[in-house]
Amino acid sequence: MPATHRPVRRLTVLYDAGCPLCTQLSGWLERRRQLVPLDLVPAGSERARRLLPGLDHAATLDEITVVGDGGQVFRGTAAWITVLWALDGYRALAHRLATTTSGAALARGAVLAAARLRETTRQWGGATYPATDGWRYDPRTGWVFEPPGCDTTCPADG
């Protein structure tokens, strides 16, 4: 039976572990009830290469990739819709996104917006974004304010 006609019983979701948005979404997925089990694996990792040796792992770092246990490969918008389909409470939405013109446009727009945000965080180096006004974003702790020109040697407010 061709891979595209096999039932999906498990999905491997390859996500960019260096992307704050991607890691937030992977955590959100882990907390959802799953109708089809999701294995969340950092894209390009040794584990991903071991689990899926025939996959183009460089391409998995460019966009979300989901691989079904029957060999099905979904990328980009199709991958997001597939992940929604696997979650309890989101299957009907996944069907609407996949089967209607307006749903497909909405899904594609969401994927493009996520890709743009992901690319922005890559420009930051995926870690901490420094700003000249004293605010910086650290994905581990959130927004932090450090007044410009003030470091650990600043006098205490008195």
Disulfide bonds with the S-S distance in Angstrom:
Cys150-Cys154 1.86
